[in-house]
Amino acid sequence: MIEMLSYDFMQRAFLAGVIIATLASISGTFVVLRRYSMISETLAHSALVGVAVGLVAGYNPLWIAVLVALFSAWLIEYLRSNFAIYSDAVLAIMLSGSLALAVIIVSLGGSFNNSLMSYLFGSILSVSYEDVITIFVFGFIALGILLTFSKEFYFIAYDEEIAKVSGIKVKLLNFLLVSVVAIIIALSIRIVGTLLIGALMVIPTVSALQYKFGFFKTTMLALGFALLSVISGMVLSYHFSLPSGATIVLSVLIIFILSLIINKK
């Protein structure tokens, strides 16, 4: 462990991984409780469109990914709240459309290369200082929003109709929540990858829910699981030369399986 942290790139990777694990697990608690788990996968594929545009046009893929993910989150919430379309149907439509659009953009630009592959499967070891600073700044803002409105988000997740009657601005807070989730996912795809970020956002919370604690303890347990999976995944990735994103997700899957076994009764 000490040997790993003697390298600058490993220090950046650990710092970025800890920030992303914190953001993904805390936001994932609200997402899972709202039965909206697939939004993470949908927004990740939407962010991939931004990455493709950035690579083809020569812009910073991370910034374009954030913008596209935000637009997709707002569109999803608008369709869900203003049209008689089921949430899972909206997510399926957006996911398929985003993936198809990303493939077409990349094909037209001839940019299906290692850069895009790193966003598909994650490349935490290639994170730069600029990436770490960007993740920290936006992550701090996102975490502040989640903590400030945590009671309202939980109330809406518990019963949206009662929350409306109680005077909570449900529509505004729903847009705010999906915006925060979109930013977190766009920041995370370089770390874990478009195809795997949904697992880091959802599985720690689902694992924590098996223990049937209260909301706060469940959130803290999910955070612990996410941090453990990121650290153990990176250690295994370093020592056995394995893909970092996939190793992190396998680590959190093992935690989930163990949680099921422990709480079987």
N, C-alpha and C positions, 0 to 999 in steps of 0.2 A: 504493500500500500504506500509506504513512504517512498519507495523507489519510483512508483508511478507518478507521484505528485512532484517529483524532482524535475519533471518535464513541463515546460510552459504550456504545451498544447493539452496536456492532461489536466492542468490546473484550470484552464479555460473550459474544458469539457465538463469537469466536475461542477464548476460554478454554474454553468448554463444548465446542466442536468438537474441540479438542486432547485433552481428557480422554476424550471418548467414542471418538475414533479410537484412542487408546491401549488403552482397555478392550476395545473391540470386536475389534481385531486380535489382541491377546494371547489372549483367551478363544476367539476364532475358530480359532486354531491347534489347540487341543485338540478343538474341536467337529468341525472338518474331518477331523482324523486319525482320529476315532472313526466317521467316515462318518455323522455325525449332523447334517448341515448344515441340514436342514429344521426342526430344533428352534427355530432363531431365528425363522423365519416363524411357526411355531405359537405360540410364546410371545408374539410381537408381537401376534398376533390375540387371544390370551388377555388381554393387557394392555389391549387396546382395550375389552374388556368392563368392566374396571375404570374406564377413562376414561368410558365411557357411564354407568356407575353414579354416578360422581362428578359428572358434569354434570347428570344428572337429579335426584340427591339433594342437590346443593349442596355436596358435599365437595370437597376438593382432589383432582383427577383423578390427579395423579402418585402420591400415597400409595396410593390405591385400586388403581391400576394395578400397583404393586409387590406388593401383597398378593395380588391375583388371579394375577399372573404366577408368584409363588412357589407358590401352591396348585396351579396347572396344572403346573408343573415337577415337583412332588412326585408328582402323580397320574400323569403320563406315566412317570416312572421306576418308580413302583410297578407300573403295568400292564405295563411292559416286562420287569421283573425277576421278577414273580410269576405271570404268565399267559403262555400259549403264543401270544403275539401278536407279529408282526413289528414292529420299531421304526417302519418307515415307515408301517405301517398305523395304529399308535397315533397318530403325528403327524398323519396325514391326518384321522383321526376327530376329534381335538382341534381341529385347525385349522378344519374345517368347522363343528363345533359351536360354537366360540367366536365365529366370525364371525356365525353365525345368531343367537346369543344377543345379541350386541352390537347388531345391527340391530333386533331385537325390542325391546330395552330403550330404545333411542333413539326408536323409532317410538311406543312407549307414552308416553314422556315428552315427545315433541314437541321434542326438543333437537338435531335434525340441523341444526346451524348452523356458522358459521365456526370455532367453538372445536373441534368434532369434526374438521373438515376439516384443521385445523392439526396434529392428532395423526395423521391418515391420511397426510399428505404431508410433514410436518415444517414447523417455523417457527422456525428457529434465531435469526432476527433479533429475535424477540419474547421471548427468554429473559431472565428477571429475575435480579437478584442472588440472590434466594432460591433460584431454580432452580440457579444456578451453585454455591452453597454446598452444596445437597443433593447435586448430582451429584459434587462434590469429596469430600464426606465418605463417601458410600456407595461411590464409585468407589475411594477410597483403601483402604477395607476389602476390597472385591472384589479389587483388585490384590494386596493383601497375601496374601490366601488363595491366589490363583493362583500367586504366586511361592513361597510356603511349601511348597505341595504339588505343585510343577511336575514333579518327578521321578516322583512317584506317578501323577499324571494322565497323564504320557507313557507310563509302564509299562503302565497300564491300556489306553490307546489302542493300544499295540503288541500286547498279547495279554492279554485280560481273564482267561482261564483260568490262565495262568502266574502272573499277578499274585495270584490267589487262592491258588494253591499256595505262593507265596512269602511268604504271611502278611500281605499288604496287605489292609486292610479295604475291599474293592472296593465293596460296596454303600453303605457310609457315604460314601465319597469320590465315588461317582456322584451321590448325592443332593446332596452339597456342590457339585459342579461345576454341576449343572443349576440349583441355587439361585443361584449366582453369575451364571450366564448369564441367568437370569430377571431378576435385579436390574439387570444392565447393560442389557438390552433395554428394561425398563420405564423406565429413566432416559433411554434414547436416543430413544424414540419422539417426544418433543417436538422433538428436534434434527433427526433424519432422517426420521421418520415411520414409522408401522406398516407401510406397504406397501414400505418401502425399507431398513429396518434390517438385514434379512437379508443384503442385498448388501454392506453395509459390514463385516459380521462374517465373511462367507465369501470374497468375491472377493479381498481383499488376500492372504489365506493361499493361495488357489488360484494366484494370480499368482506368489507367492513360491516355491511348490512347483515351478514350471516350471524354476527355476534349479538344482534338485537339490542344494541345500546341506544341511548338517546341521540338526538341530532348532533350535539356538540362532540360527544365522545366518538360517534361514528365518523364525523368529519376529521377529527384528529387521528383516528385509527387509519382512515383512508390515506391521510397525509403520510403517516408512518410507513404504510405499505408501499406507497409510490416512491418515497425516498429510498427505502430498502431495495426496491426493484431496480432503480436507477443506479445506485452504488454497486450492488452485486452484479448487475448486468455489465457495467463498465469494467469491473475487475475481471470478470470472465472474458469479456471481449479483449481486454489488454493481454491477458496471459495465454489465451488460446487462439488469438488472431481471428475472432469471430465478428460478424457484422454487429455493430453496437446497438442499432435500433431493434433488430430482431432479438438480440440477447436480452435487452431490457424487457421486452414484451413477454418473452418466455419466462423470465424471472417473476413477473407479476402474475402470470398464469399459474405458476407453481404455488404462489401464495394463495391464489384463489382456490385451487384444488385442496390445499391443506386446510383452508378455512371451511370448506364443505365437509371434509372428513372430521374435523374437530367438532363441528356443530351439527353433526348428523342426527343426534338425538334431540 
